[in-house]
Amino acid sequence: MKSLVTGGAGFIGSHLVEELLARGDDVTVLDDLSTGSVSNLAAVRDHPRFQLVVGTILDPTVVHGVVSGCDRVFHLAAAVGVKLIIDDPLASLRTNIHGTENVLMVCEETGATLLLASTSEIYGKNEADRLHEDSDRVLGSTLKSRWSYASAKGIDEAFAHAYWSQFGLAVSIVRLFNTVGPRQKGRYGMVVPNLVGQALRGDPLTVFGTGEQTRCFSSVHDIVPALIGVIDNDATRGQALNLGGAHEISILDLARAIIRVTGSSSEIQLVPYDTAYGDGYEDMRRRVPDNTRAHDLVGFAPRTSIDEIVRGVAESLQSTVDRSDWTMQQARPHASTTVIV
Ligand SMILES: NC(=O)c1ccc[n+]([C@@H]2O[C@H](COP(=O)([O-])OP(=O)(O)OC[C@H]3O[C@@H](n4cnc5c(N)ncnc54)[C@H](O)[C@@H]3O)[C@@H](O)[C@H]2O)c1
């Protein structure tokens, strides 16, 4: 089996590449190394069935070259991370819309099976008890760049669905909720590596807003087998499947767990969203997945606990040479913070 992983030098992509090689695939990665890095692929760089192509999904010729001859394509390349999206909304819109359509077009032409990595962000501010795949999308103003990622990924899904219904493209969509684990970077606003990095340095853990907002974190080690299960299952074609964590936790409790697991003496500081991301930032109080469809179709059952996740991230950060990856820069650091225990 020949597999292409776009964005394979990134956090999730690099774990997927390792798993595909272990299962016997020939694996090509297409990545522009904008947020990914060659060091993420250190374990597989010299593998005889692996090749890395440094290039962009925005170039249709490049995409054609790497998709040709592949049986399946895992499309993970994207501009990701709240901080990155707010700082550079155009990258999000261009990469995540034009780049994805390039991948869809070429897969339709070559007959490759495609998995599209989408996101729970598409549900926006819908705080329903359990978000299922047909739940409504509740997005803020188009003039708030914070929502451009959700808008772009929503368009990706609509494109994918149309390629499936109009041309019969074998495409499946996964909506990832907060996926965490080793190699994820904090500097683009990802909360777990940010807080773990702060705990390891003995810095205050900066929790945005009241900290009462909740999320369901899942380990990349639970997600990767599900990605392969979805692309290999014909019953998932033309569908979207939630892939999220099993346990809801507030960010304040997450910070407390991180302090406990890392043995840190750090305190927790509450930082207003405006300080972190600039004026008018909107966030959702909770985001809880209904994983029933993924469970029924591919047996998805996330098992890794928050403590295990934190331990894995801490070990990964401690072995990282470039520590600038650890923590994001805030828009106005140290303004209006509240210290709590
Ligand atoms: N990590 C999460 O919690 C999460 C949640 C929801 C969805 N996702 C989705 O999962 C996928 C992987 O995300 P990740 O967390 O591993 O992020 P990541 O930033 O580590 O990976 C994205 C990869 O895409 C590459 N890339 C960006 N623009 C590109 C371009 N124009 N051409 C080629 N490569 C390009 C980057 O260099 C990087 O290696 C993304 O599609 C993302 O939207 C992730």
The ligand as a Tripos MOL2 file, in Angstrom:
@<TRIPOS>MOLECULE
LIG
   44    48     1     0     0
SMALL
NO_CHARGES

@<TRIPOS>ATOM
      1 N1         -4.0730   19.0600   16.9090 N.am      1 LIG1
      2 C1         -5.3700   19.2480   17.0440 C.2       1 LIG1
      3 O1         -5.8790   19.3330   18.1580 O.2       1 LIG1
      4 C2         -6.2650   19.3240   15.8310 C.ar      1 LIG1
      5 C3         -7.6340   19.5550   16.0760 C.ar      1 LIG1
      6 C4         -8.4730   19.6360   14.9870 C.ar      1 LIG1
      7 C5         -7.9960   19.4450   13.7090 C.ar      1 LIG1
      8 N2         -6.6720   19.2230   13.5000 N.ar      1 LIG1
      9 C6         -6.2200   19.0490   12.1210 C.3       1 LIG1
     10 O2         -5.2540   18.0160   12.0480 O.3       1 LIG1
     11 C7         -4.2930   18.3370   11.0260 C.3       1 LIG1
     12 C8         -2.8790   18.2510   11.6030 C.3       1 LIG1
     13 O3         -2.7610   19.2160   12.6390 O.3       1 LIG1
     14 P1         -1.5360   19.2270   13.6760 P.3       1 LIG1
     15 O4         -2.1120   19.4650   14.9990 O.co2     1 LIG1
     16 O5         -0.6720   18.0590   13.4540 O.co2     1 LIG1
     17 O6         -0.8070   20.5870   13.2640 O.3       1 LIG1
     18 P2          0.6670   20.8570   12.6780 P.3       1 LIG1
     19 O7          0.7690   22.3270   12.4860 O.co2     1 LIG1
     20 O8          1.6690   20.2040   13.5200 O.co2     1 LIG1
     21 O9          0.5970   20.1180   11.2660 O.3       1 LIG1
     22 C9          0.2290   20.7550   10.0640 C.3       1 LIG1
     23 C10         1.3060   20.4530    9.0550 C.3       1 LIG1
     24 O10         0.9240   21.0090    7.7850 O.3       1 LIG1
     25 C11         2.0770   21.6150    7.2090 C.3       1 LIG1
     26 N3          1.6140   22.6280    6.2570 N.ar      1 LIG1
     27 C12         1.0260   23.8140    6.5300 C.ar      1 LIG1
     28 N4          0.7620   24.4760    5.3910 N.ar      1 LIG1
     29 C13         1.1800   23.6750    4.3680 C.ar      1 LIG1
     30 C14         1.1940   23.7990    2.9630 C.ar      1 LIG1
     31 N5          0.7010   24.8940    2.3460 N.pl3     1 LIG1
     32 N6          1.7150   22.7850    2.2260 N.ar      1 LIG1
     33 C15         2.2260   21.6810    2.8350 C.ar      1 LIG1
     34 N7          2.2620   21.5240    4.1610 N.ar      1 LIG1
     35 C16         1.7390   22.4980    4.9240 C.ar      1 LIG1
     36 C17         2.8490   22.1910    8.3860 C.3       1 LIG1
     37 O11         4.2080   22.4480    8.1170 O.3       1 LIG1
     38 C18         2.6640   21.0800    9.4190 C.3       1 LIG1
     39 O12         3.6810   20.1110    9.3230 O.3       1 LIG1
     40 C19        -4.6700   19.7130   10.4910 C.3       1 LIG1
     41 O13        -5.4140   19.5690    9.3080 O.3       1 LIG1
     42 C20        -5.5560   20.2970   11.5770 C.3       1 LIG1
     43 O14        -6.4890   21.2220   11.0730 O.3       1 LIG1
     44 C21        -5.7850   19.1720   14.5370 C.ar      1 LIG1
@<TRIPOS>BOND
     1     1     2 1
     2     2     3 2
     3     2     4 1
     4     4     5 ar
     5     4    44 ar
     6     5     6 ar
     7     6     7 ar
     8     7     8 ar
     9     8     9 1
    10     8    44 ar
    11     9    10 1
    12     9    42 1
    13    10    11 1
    14    11    12 1
    15    11    40 1
    16    12    13 1
    17    13    14 1
    18    14    15 2
    19    14    16 1
    20    14    17 1
    21    17    18 1
    22    18    19 2
    23    18    20 1
    24    18    21 1
    25    21    22 1
    26    22    23 1
    27    23    24 1
    28    23    38 1
    29    24    25 1
    30    25    26 1
    31    25    36 1
    32    26    27 ar
    33    26    35 ar
    34    27    28 ar
    35    28    29 ar
    36    29    30 ar
    37    29    35 ar
    38    30    31 1
    39    30    32 ar
    40    32    33 ar
    41    33    34 ar
    42    34    35 ar
    43    36    37 1
    44    36    38 1
    45    38    39 1
    46    40    41 1
    47    40    42 1
    48    42    43 1
@<TRIPOS>SUBSTRUCTURE
     1 LIG1         1 GROUP 0 **** ****
